[in-house]
Amino acid sequence: MIQNSKLTLALVQTDLYWKDKVANLAMLEEKLWQMEESVDLILLPEMFPTGFTMDVEEVSEPMNFHVSRWMQQLAAQKKAVIAGSVIIRDGKNYFNRLLWVQPDGKISTYDKRHLFRMAEEHHYFSAGTDLPIFELNGWRICPQICYDLRFPVWSRNRMGESRMDYDLIFYVASWPAVRTSAWDALLPARAIENLAYSVGLNRVGTDGNQIPYVGHSVVYDFKGERLLDLGEKELISTIELDKANLDSYRKKFPAWTDADNFKLL
């Protein structure tokens, strides 16, 4: 495994075409090809090919189909991992599934655990049961999707035999403007309580249900200090994170050693 103290992220804060995969993939591909920086990880919003919709029969697709292959091709071309959530059909079930696509074509997945009942997401999608930890250049990374942000037990960074579960937690989202204050408050909380970098990537614009989104994509360090804020503009921004700083802080302030032990049932 490649070990690297530094990890470079690209956050793609963008508007989305409503339920139009062809237009969204073309738009995102053009944006990413304009990005000259070399990065390790590119984050796309929740349901980036379609916008946040419950029209699962109309816009879903199986794994290893159009969107998956597009992500594989782009990851290989950009030499970076690309991650974002897609509406995936698996038999009779539908999942809000995050695809973690590596440059070599390997795809790992995370299915959204907490389904947003206020939009009746739980009536259309099946909830995930597993929380994987992805590894990239010696970093351990925890994936989350939007509404997961409200449930700290699911994202708790627990101590293994010799290390914590993860170094960075990220949320890809379609988080409406009306609840921006919660987004702004919970992301630094997840960083502080988990002694990890916390990243939130949200969309902008107004979707086909006339719900507005204002971005506020942001990166916090392990002390809850804001390192990057994309505001409300449509843009791509990159940032380099340093694991050596995280390791040093954990050693100096080992709050994790006093954490409560528990198991999720």
C-alpha positions as CSV (number, residue, x, y, z in Angstrom):
1,M,0.0,0.0,0.0
2,I,1.2,3.5,-0.9
3,Q,1.8,5.6,2.2
4,N,1.5,9.3,1.9
5,S,1.1,11.9,4.7
6,K,-0.7,14.2,2.2
7,L,-4.1,13.7,0.5
8,T,-5.5,16.1,-2.1
9,L,-9.2,16.4,-2.5
10,A,-11.4,18.1,-5.2
11,L,-14.9,19.2,-4.2
12,V,-17.3,19.6,-7.1
13,Q,-20.0,22.0,-5.9
14,T,-22.4,22.2,-8.8
15,D,-26.0,22.6,-10.0
16,L,-27.5,19.5,-11.6
17,Y,-29.9,18.9,-14.5
18,W,-33.1,17.4,-13.4
19,K,-33.3,13.6,-14.1
20,D,-31.0,14.0,-17.1
21,K,-28.0,11.6,-16.8
22,V,-26.6,12.5,-20.2
23,A,-26.5,16.2,-19.5
24,N,-25.1,15.8,-16.0
25,L,-22.3,13.4,-17.0
26,A,-21.3,15.7,-19.9
27,M,-21.4,18.8,-17.7
28,L,-19.3,17.1,-15.0
29,E,-16.8,15.7,-17.5
30,E,-16.2,19.1,-18.9
31,K,-15.8,20.7,-15.5
32,L,-13.3,18.0,-14.4
33,W,-11.2,18.3,-17.6
34,Q,-10.9,22.0,-16.9
35,M,-9.3,21.1,-13.5
36,E,-5.6,21.2,-14.0
37,E,-4.5,20.2,-10.5
38,S,-3.5,16.6,-9.8
39,V,-5.7,15.2,-7.0
40,D,-6.2,11.9,-5.1
41,L,-9.9,12.0,-4.6
42,I,-12.8,13.8,-6.4
43,L,-16.1,14.2,-4.6
44,L,-19.4,14.5,-6.5
45,P,-22.8,15.3,-4.9
46,E,-25.5,12.9,-3.8
47,M,-27.4,11.5,-6.8
48,F,-25.2,13.5,-9.1
49,P,-26.5,11.9,-12.3
50,T,-30.1,12.8,-11.7
51,G,-30.7,15.1,-8.8
52,F,-32.4,14.0,-5.6
53,T,-35.5,12.2,-6.9
54,M,-37.8,9.4,-5.8
55,D,-38.6,8.4,-9.4
56,V,-36.5,5.3,-9.1
57,E,-38.2,3.2,-11.8
58,E,-37.5,6.0,-14.3
59,V,-33.9,6.8,-13.6
60,S,-32.3,3.9,-11.8
61,E,-29.8,1.6,-13.4
62,P,-27.9,-1.6,-12.3
63,M,-24.3,-1.7,-11.3
64,N,-21.7,-1.8,-14.0
65,F,-23.9,0.1,-16.4
66,H,-23.7,3.6,-17.9
67,V,-22.8,5.7,-14.8
68,S,-20.4,3.1,-13.3
69,R,-18.5,2.8,-16.6
70,W,-18.4,6.6,-16.9
71,M,-16.9,6.9,-13.5
72,Q,-14.4,4.1,-14.2
73,Q,-13.3,5.9,-17.4
74,L,-12.9,9.3,-15.8
75,A,-11.1,7.9,-12.8
76,A,-8.6,6.2,-15.1
77,Q,-8.1,9.4,-17.1
78,K,-7.8,11.7,-14.1
79,K,-5.7,9.1,-12.1
80,A,-7.9,9.8,-9.1
81,V,-10.6,8.1,-7.1
82,I,-14.0,9.4,-7.9
83,A,-16.9,9.2,-5.4
84,G,-20.5,10.2,-5.5
85,S,-24.0,8.6,-5.0
86,V,-26.1,7.0,-7.7
87,I,-29.6,5.4,-7.8
88,I,-28.8,1.7,-8.2
89,R,-31.3,-1.0,-9.0
90,D,-30.5,-4.5,-7.5
91,G,-33.2,-7.0,-8.2
92,K,-36.4,-5.5,-6.8
93,N,-34.6,-3.1,-4.5
94,Y,-33.3,0.4,-5.0
95,F,-30.3,1.9,-3.2
96,N,-28.9,5.4,-2.8
97,R,-25.4,4.0,-3.4
98,L,-22.1,5.7,-3.1
99,L,-19.7,4.4,-5.7
100,W,-16.0,4.7,-4.8
101,V,-14.2,4.2,-8.1
102,Q,-10.5,3.7,-8.3
103,P,-8.3,4.5,-11.3
104,D,-7.7,0.8,-11.9
105,G,-11.5,0.3,-12.4
106,K,-12.2,-1.3,-9.0
107,I,-15.5,-0.2,-7.5
108,S,-16.4,-0.3,-3.8
109,T,-19.8,0.8,-2.5
110,Y,-21.6,2.3,0.5
111,D,-25.4,2.2,0.7
112,K,-27.0,5.1,2.5
113,R,-28.0,4.0,5.9
114,H,-30.4,6.8,7.0
115,L,-33.2,7.4,4.4
116,F,-34.8,10.9,4.5
117,R,-38.4,10.1,5.5
118,M,-39.5,13.7,5.1
119,A,-39.1,13.1,1.3
120,E,-40.4,9.5,1.7
121,E,-37.0,8.2,0.7
122,H,-37.6,5.2,3.0
123,H,-40.6,4.2,0.9
124,Y,-38.5,3.9,-2.3
125,F,-35.1,2.9,-1.2
126,S,-33.6,0.1,0.9
127,A,-31.3,1.2,3.7
128,G,-27.7,0.1,3.9
129,T,-26.5,-2.1,6.7
130,D,-22.7,-2.0,6.4
131,L,-20.3,0.9,6.8
132,P,-17.1,0.3,4.9
133,I,-13.8,2.1,5.5
134,F,-12.0,2.8,2.2
135,E,-8.2,3.1,2.1
136,L,-6.3,5.5,-0.1
137,N,-2.6,6.2,0.0
138,G,-2.4,5.1,3.6
139,W,-5.4,7.1,4.7
140,R,-8.6,5.4,6.1
141,I,-11.7,7.1,4.9
142,C,-15.3,6.8,6.0
143,P,-18.1,7.5,3.4
144,Q,-21.5,9.0,4.4
145,I,-24.5,10.4,2.5
146,C,-26.4,13.5,3.4
147,Y,-29.0,12.6,6.1
148,D,-26.4,10.3,7.7
149,L,-24.9,13.5,9.1
150,R,-27.7,13.8,11.7
151,F,-26.8,10.4,13.3
152,P,-23.4,10.5,15.1
153,V,-23.6,6.9,16.5
154,W,-23.4,5.6,12.9
155,S,-20.3,7.7,12.2
156,R,-18.5,7.2,15.5
157,N,-14.8,6.8,15.1
158,R,-14.0,3.8,17.3
159,M,-10.6,2.5,18.4
160,G,-9.4,-0.8,17.1
161,E,-6.4,-2.7,18.4
162,S,-3.9,-0.1,17.5
163,R,-5.7,2.8,15.7
164,M,-8.9,4.6,15.2
165,D,-11.3,3.4,12.4
166,Y,-10.7,6.3,10.1
167,D,-8.8,9.6,9.4
168,L,-11.3,11.4,7.3
169,I,-15.1,11.3,7.1
170,F,-17.0,12.8,4.1
171,Y,-20.6,13.5,3.3
172,V,-21.9,13.8,-0.2
173,A,-25.2,15.6,-0.1
174,S,-28.3,17.2,-1.5
175,W,-28.9,19.3,1.6
176,P,-31.7,21.9,1.1
177,A,-31.1,25.6,1.8
178,V,-33.8,25.7,4.5
179,R,-31.7,23.5,6.8
180,T,-28.3,25.0,6.1
181,S,-27.8,26.0,9.8
182,A,-27.9,22.3,10.8
183,W,-25.4,21.4,8.0
184,D,-23.1,24.2,9.2
185,A,-23.3,23.0,12.8
186,L,-23.0,19.3,12.4
187,L,-20.0,19.0,10.1
188,P,-17.5,20.6,12.6
189,A,-19.1,18.5,15.4
190,R,-18.3,15.3,13.5
191,A,-14.7,16.4,13.1
192,I,-14.3,17.3,16.8
193,E,-16.0,14.2,18.3
194,N,-14.2,11.8,15.9
195,L,-10.7,13.4,15.9
196,A,-10.8,13.3,12.1
197,Y,-11.0,15.6,9.1
198,S,-14.6,16.2,8.1
199,V,-15.7,17.1,4.6
200,G,-19.2,18.0,3.4
201,L,-19.9,18.3,-0.4
202,N,-23.3,19.7,-1.2
203,R,-24.9,20.9,-4.5
204,V,-26.3,24.3,-5.5
205,G,-29.2,25.4,-7.7
206,T,-32.9,24.5,-7.6
207,D,-34.1,21.0,-8.5
208,G,-37.2,19.8,-10.3
209,N,-39.2,19.9,-7.1
210,Q,-38.4,23.6,-6.7
211,I,-36.2,22.9,-3.7
212,P,-33.2,25.3,-3.5
213,Y,-29.7,24.3,-2.4
214,V,-26.9,26.8,-1.5
215,G,-23.8,24.6,-1.3
216,H,-21.8,25.5,1.8
217,S,-19.4,22.7,0.9
218,V,-16.6,22.7,3.5
219,V,-13.6,21.0,5.0
220,Y,-12.8,21.0,8.7
221,D,-9.8,19.7,10.5
222,F,-9.7,17.4,13.5
223,K,-10.1,20.4,15.9
224,G,-13.2,21.7,14.1
225,E,-11.4,24.5,12.4
226,R,-12.6,25.4,8.9
227,L,-9.9,24.9,6.3
228,L,-12.0,25.4,3.1
229,D,-15.5,27.0,2.4
230,L,-16.9,27.0,-1.1
231,G,-19.7,29.4,-0.1
232,E,-22.7,29.4,-2.4
233,K,-21.0,29.5,-5.8
234,E,-20.8,26.8,-8.4
235,L,-17.2,25.8,-8.5
236,I,-14.5,23.1,-8.0
237,S,-12.1,23.7,-5.2
238,T,-9.1,21.6,-4.1
239,I,-7.3,21.2,-0.8
240,E,-4.4,19.3,0.5
241,L,-4.7,17.6,3.9
242,D,-1.9,16.4,6.1
243,K,-2.2,13.2,8.0
244,A,1.0,13.9,10.0
245,N,-0.8,16.9,11.6
246,L,-3.7,14.6,12.5
247,D,-1.5,11.9,14.0
248,S,0.4,14.5,16.0
249,Y,-2.8,16.0,17.4
250,R,-4.2,12.6,18.4
251,K,-1.0,11.8,20.2
252,K,-1.0,15.1,22.1
253,F,-4.8,15.1,22.8
254,P,-5.8,11.4,23.0
255,A,-9.5,12.0,23.9
256,W,-10.3,8.8,22.0
257,T,-8.9,6.7,24.8
258,D,-11.8,7.8,27.0
259,A,-14.5,7.1,24.5
260,D,-17.4,4.8,25.4
261,N,-17.2,1.3,24.0
262,F,-20.3,0.0,22.2
263,K,-21.5,-2.2,19.3
264,L,-24.2,-1.5,16.8
265,L,-26.9,-4.1,16.7
